[in-house]
């Protein structure tokens, strides 16, 4: 092929000649037919954007040569079709846009140039908390309290929807962003400006990858990077390796999609897929529904990949019809995909692409399992749960250990709840939550939970009243089919009433536990347990009083709630004994796959999706009644503790400042492995003795009004004080868990924020030392913004999770990585040294830089600016500074 970037444009339908597409399958190049389907989407985007001068002609050739170029750090730009946001990340994005408009105006530019140029949907799902449960009116009470707490934030977002074009707000109470995207927002194929092309998306939430299960290429990015994408800047990415994950066989009858994804998560963490695409293929894929695939794709961040892609097949097309999409448009989607060779038949091995590496899973080998007690990749077979937990009790403090003395393993504490006496022990379940889009998007596991609840109630089983049970579906459709199928009342009888439509317990919005329960846990220093159908269980995330948290399928959540403890062997021990004295085992009430599928076929129908989603933007009366200003520039309220103009652009000029060597930096914190963004910038409750609490108190607020860190992300004064404020933070300088560090000039132990302020006042730069997988978890940009505001100039780690490294780059914080085979231990670093990081005048991607210590020792590290574009951002002091200068010039 002599000219690979010539675009072959054809009408999709002779009757509609203006509806055209780029027919890449006619490029007459054998390389195209061997490309992974995910890479074909990148290629199509590159060719489609050629006219916009965003893509060099060589980029198309590089993508076609993917097999050769994937290992060579080749940079390619990617311009997604859409952006999605949730409110915890969306509020700071709109705050940044408002501040950027002010900055552009100050620099003499047109402030309205700061405006999304691609469709952007913001779903409000992170604000609601489980304050009320086990009541018929819990839903209404939680929603009322959500509005009471967040009215100012919601008014600000409503202003944003009016001030910025292409920004649509999906009001609170509508569902969880990724489930709404799956069931409603996703197009699969875009029909815009006279062209058909593959849908693609980036989102300010790490679980954006869920949409990969429908065949829409998408992944999570930091809020900073998403803002640049919305303003027209393509994502600069290194051409990824693609791991082919071959699925064969059929799942066993008792296995759920949750069991499959937890198995895959552990497997792929062992394989090592950070920074890579995973693409699923093989005949086993055809055995999975779109909901099953979406569950697997959802947990992509937990196994570390960038994307977890399932190409579109006939099951995907059927799902679009089942969820009420326009049939005529769905048929056009299918014709387009057939025409360009992107409709997959997983049973046809001749369509299998070339991959960087192939790994395989026989679905028949998957067994029912959970993951925990502190990480999603730590899978435990259900049959081993009791033994594994008891081993963890005595094991050394760590991911699989609590270091409880052997003579205390069987300790119990008696307490009174609502006039009745109960007893707690290590392993007692105190939170049981059916939550998260990971599982509530899947009718088979939700109906399975409902049928199990029905059988449990009919068998005379109950859940202890002190256990905080909740059901928070990802969309109103779930409640619809649970109610229509007749299982909702049984879920309610076990305490699993609908408490809200949002992320809730999965993100730490689990609300308070009963005081008597908290007192018993504290008195006995008990390892209490949370069981949830979510995707993350990092320390301190779910609830401060549940030291062990296990991810499980919705039916297992109910089973452990009934048992009341994690220390049970379901095969040998009964769930409970009914009023007749009969022992009821889990196998007695577990529904068969045929039972579940029969109910699903009857009750999960297109009409439900149409009815729920046709009114999604207007059904919330409280949202409709909000009054928001209509000015294009936001009028900041200096009294606000929610919305504040950030200091990121103070003193910004059009002229660039040359990056300088970082001299004699102190180490603010020294970490081990797997420090998550939850550790760096927690989203949950604001502790009453924290710097953030002291600040809010000084502004006249009571603890009841503190709300959460996540809800305060529009206020940098709160968020800077909340940086490294996780109560489970493990800092090597301190001999106990907690958000404190040593201020080395004085030797005092201080809260992290207070120590950073001391260093800043004295003019001392700071760095952070870390181990492997630094920044794992949520895609929260405040995990980079916060350290930036504390004065952290660089992080030195063994490895980074993809999104967090990108966020550090976006804020101008240097991500440094030890050379292969080196770490703090091999180099003899204690963190008590002072570090000088030499920044050369001429920089290149992934270059080695010299680091000098005040001890006289010198070593080198890799500067993880991976592309030339990232270096451009660094020279500008961050990506947003770059965009402001671009818009103002």
Order of alpha helices (4+ residues) and beta strands (2+ residues): beta-beta-alpha-alpha-alpha-alpha-beta-beta-alpha-beta-alpha-beta-alpha-beta-beta-beta-beta-alpha-beta-beta-alpha-beta-alpha-alpha-beta-alpha-alpha-beta-beta-beta-alpha-beta-beta-beta-alpha-alpha-beta-alpha-alpha-alpha-beta-beta-alpha-beta-beta-alpha-alpha-alpha-alpha-beta-alpha-alpha-alpha-beta-beta-alpha-beta-alpha-beta-alpha-beta-alpha-beta-beta-beta-alpha-alpha
